[in-house]
Structures are given as structure tokens and as C-alpha cells.
Amino acid sequence: MTVGSPKVRVPKDPVKKGDIVNIKTMIQHPMESGLRKDKDTGETVPAHYIVSVKAVYNDKPVLDAVWTGAIAKNPYLGFSLRAEKTGPVEVTWKDDKGQEFKASETITVG
């Protein structure tokens, strides 16, 4: 499985200052808990999952989540924030193997 390809989606059109906007994120990741057995070999599939997700908007933290292997494969995460000024929403995913994935999109306030 390909790991990575993180995506962040923000409103395409400009929003008004103070609007609550929905942010959608997704990443390709196997999210293996370390408890599943391979049906062909009977061997336990090693754990490999996202352990943290952080989001920053205009250099201010807006989300800091801790995840476990109980999250679904290719996880989707949506959250909301108040748009105060034009700027980037940067999301960082880290997994239990030390890999880090980042994606960013800009919210336009006008």
C-alpha cells in the first residue's frame, strides 16, 4: 500500500472574517493495529498507524489529536475553525514508524 498523499481541503471561495469553516483532511495509510492476522499466512500483520495529527492555522495551533491503531485505514478527519484572516491551514500526521506527512491549503478571507 502507498503511504502518504496527504490532503487538506478548505473552502474554495473567500469566506467572511469570523465565519466558521469546515476543514477536511485525509491521508493514505494502512492503520494496522498489530492485532490482525494475514489470512493467507496466519502471521500477525505488524502495527503501523498514525499516532498524532496536528493542525495549525496562521501559525496558531487549532488541533492536536492522539490516535491509536483503532482508526480506520486511509483516515479522514474533519474539523472546524473560525476564519480570522487569509492564511494557511497546515496539517501534520506522524506515524509509529517515525514517518511525518504534511499538507497545507490557504483559507482566503475577503
C-alpha contacts under 8 A as a table, 3 or more apart, distances in Angstrom:
res1	aa1	res2	aa2	distance
1	M	29	H	7.68
1	M	30	P	7.01
2	T	28	Q	6.76
2	T	29	H	7.23
3	V	27	I	7.84
3	V	28	Q	5.25
3	V	29	H	4.98
3	V	30	P	7.35
4	G	27	I	5.90
4	G	28	Q	5.17
4	G	29	H	6.48
4	G	101	F	6.42
5	S	27	I	5.87
5	S	28	Q	6.00
6	P	25	T	7.44
6	P	26	M	5.84
6	P	27	I	4.30
6	P	28	Q	6.78
6	P	101	F	6.70
6	P	102	K	6.59
6	P	103	A	5.82
7	K	25	T	5.45
7	K	26	M	5.27
7	K	27	I	6.25
7	K	103	A	5.95
7	K	104	S	7.79
8	V	23	I	7.09
8	V	24	K	5.78
8	V	25	T	4.51
8	V	26	M	6.81
8	V	91	V	7.35
8	V	103	A	6.15
8	V	104	S	6.15
8	V	105	E	6.19
9	R	23	I	5.80
9	R	24	K	5.04
9	R	25	T	6.26
9	R	105	E	6.74
10	V	21	V	7.64
10	V	22	N	6.79
10	V	23	I	5.18
10	V	24	K	6.81
10	V	105	E	6.63
10	V	106	T	7.13
10	V	107	I	6.20
11	P	14	P	7.21
11	P	15	V	7.59
11	P	21	V	7.20
11	P	22	N	7.45
11	P	23	I	7.73
11	P	107	I	6.76
12	K	107	I	7.92
13	D	108	T	7.23
14	P	107	I	7.28
14	P	108	T	4.78
14	P	109	V	5.23
14	P	110	G	5.57
15	V	19	D	6.57
15	V	83	A	7.48
15	V	107	I	7.84
15	V	108	T	6.35
15	V	109	V	4.92
15	V	110	G	6.06
16	K	19	D	5.53
16	K	83	A	7.44
16	K	109	V	5.58
16	K	110	G	5.81
17	K	83	A	5.73
17	K	84	E	4.97
17	K	85	K	6.49
17	K	109	V	5.89
17	K	110	G	7.11
18	G	82	R	5.59
18	G	83	A	5.30
18	G	84	E	5.45
19	D	82	R	5.57
19	D	83	A	5.51
19	D	84	E	7.74
20	I	80	S	6.41
20	I	81	L	5.46
20	I	82	R	4.40
20	I	83	A	6.21
21	V	80	S	5.43
21	V	81	L	5.58
21	V	82	R	6.23
21	V	83	A	6.64
22	N	78	G	6.94
22	N	79	F	5.83
22	N	80	S	4.44
22	N	81	L	6.77
23	I	78	G	5.57
23	I	79	F	5.33
23	I	80	S	5.77
23	I	81	L	7.67
24	K	76	Y	7.35
24	K	77	L	6.02
24	K	78	G	4.44
24	K	79	F	6.70
25	T	76	Y	5.65
25	T	77	L	5.13
25	T	78	G	6.06
26	M	74	N	6.83
26	M	75	P	5.69
26	M	76	Y	4.35
26	M	77	L	6.24
27	I	74	N	5.49
27	I	75	P	5.94
27	I	76	Y	6.92
28	Q	73	K	7.46
28	Q	74	N	4.40
28	Q	75	P	7.08
29	H	49	Y	7.19
29	H	50	I	7.75
29	H	73	K	5.91
29	H	74	N	4.83
29	H	75	P	7.19
30	P	48	H	6.92
30	P	49	Y	6.81
30	P	73	K	4.95
30	P	74	N	6.37
31	M	47	A	7.65
31	M	48	H	5.66
31	M	49	Y	4.13
31	M	50	I	6.62
31	M	69	G	5.86
31	M	70	A	7.75
31	M	71	I	6.58
31	M	72	A	6.29
31	M	73	K	4.97
31	M	74	N	7.23
32	E	35	L	7.73
32	E	36	R	7.50
32	E	45	V	7.19
32	E	46	P	6.91
32	E	47	A	4.94
32	E	48	H	4.91
32	E	49	Y	5.67
32	E	69	G	5.97
32	E	73	K	7.64
33	S	36	R	6.95
33	S	46	P	7.47
33	S	47	A	4.82
33	S	48	H	6.58
33	S	49	Y	6.80
33	S	68	T	7.67
33	S	69	G	4.15
33	S	70	A	6.46
34	G	44	T	6.71
34	G	45	V	5.63
34	G	46	P	4.72
34	G	47	A	3.74
34	G	48	H	7.22
34	G	69	G	7.70
35	L	44	T	6.52
35	L	45	V	6.98
35	L	46	P	7.80
35	L	47	A	7.50
36	R	44	T	5.79
36	R	45	V	5.74
37	K	41	T	7.93
37	K	42	G	5.46
37	K	43	E	5.36
37	K	44	T	4.24
37	K	45	V	5.58
38	D	41	T	5.55
38	D	42	G	5.07
38	D	43	E	5.48
38	D	44	T	6.14
38	D	45	V	6.12
39	K	42	G	5.54
39	K	43	E	8.00
47	A	69	G	7.46
48	H	69	G	7.53
48	H	95	D	7.07
48	H	96	D	6.06
48	H	97	K	6.84
49	Y	68	T	6.90
49	Y	69	G	5.49
49	Y	95	D	5.39
49	Y	96	D	5.86
50	I	53	V	7.69
50	I	67	W	6.24
50	I	68	T	6.89
50	I	69	G	7.36
50	I	93	W	6.63
50	I	94	K	5.60
50	I	95	D	3.92
50	I	96	D	6.27
51	V	66	V	5.70
51	V	67	W	4.66
51	V	68	T	5.83
51	V	69	G	7.99
51	V	93	W	7.70
51	V	94	K	5.86
51	V	95	D	5.02
51	V	96	D	5.99
52	S	64	D	7.34
52	S	65	A	5.54
52	S	66	V	4.54
52	S	67	W	5.55
52	S	93	W	5.81
52	S	94	K	5.36
52	S	95	D	6.94
53	V	63	L	7.52
53	V	64	D	5.97
53	V	65	A	5.14
53	V	66	V	6.61
53	V	67	W	7.63
53	V	91	V	7.02
53	V	92	T	5.63
53	V	93	W	4.59
53	V	94	K	6.61
54	K	61	P	7.56
54	K	62	V	7.76
54	K	63	L	5.31
54	K	64	D	4.54
54	K	65	A	6.31
54	K	91	V	5.61
54	K	92	T	5.23
54	K	93	W	6.67
55	A	61	P	6.00
55	A	62	V	5.61
55	A	63	L	4.88
55	A	64	D	6.65
55	A	89	V	6.74
55	A	90	E	5.52
55	A	91	V	4.34
55	A	92	T	6.43
56	V	59	D	5.59
56	V	60	K	5.18
56	V	61	P	4.31
56	V	62	V	5.44
56	V	63	L	7.00
56	V	88	P	7.95
56	V	89	V	5.64
56	V	90	E	5.21
56	V	91	V	6.53
57	Y	60	K	5.25
57	Y	61	P	6.40
57	Y	62	V	6.51
57	Y	87	G	6.88
57	Y	88	P	5.76
57	Y	89	V	4.45
57	Y	90	E	6.45
58	N	87	G	5.34
58	N	88	P	5.74
58	N	89	V	6.79
61	P	64	D	7.49
62	V	81	L	7.33
67	W	70	A	7.80
67	W	71	I	7.10
68	T	71	I	6.38
71	I	75	P	6.85
72	A	75	P	5.63
83	A	86	T	7.70
83	A	107	I	7.49
83	A	109	V	6.93
84	E	109	V	7.11
85	K	107	I	7.88
85	K	108	T	7.19
85	K	109	V	5.32
86	T	106	T	6.99
86	T	107	I	5.45
86	T	108	T	4.49
86	T	109	V	4.80
86	T	110	G	7.73
87	G	106	T	5.19
87	G	107	I	5.50
87	G	108	T	6.70
88	P	104	S	6.26
88	P	105	E	5.40
88	P	106	T	4.00
88	P	107	I	6.07
89	V	104	S	5.47
89	V	105	E	5.51
89	V	106	T	5.94
89	V	107	I	7.09
90	E	102	K	7.08
90	E	103	A	5.84
90	E	104	S	4.28
90	E	105	E	6.79
91	V	102	K	5.67
91	V	103	A	5.49
91	V	104	S	6.23
92	T	100	E	6.87
92	T	101	F	5.63
92	T	102	K	4.51
92	T	103	A	6.76
93	W	100	E	5.70
93	W	101	F	5.15
93	W	102	K	6.45
94	K	98	G	6.54
94	K	99	Q	5.70
94	K	100	E	4.48
94	K	101	F	6.44
95	D	98	G	5.58
95	D	99	Q	5.49
95	D	100	E	6.66
96	D	99	Q	7.37
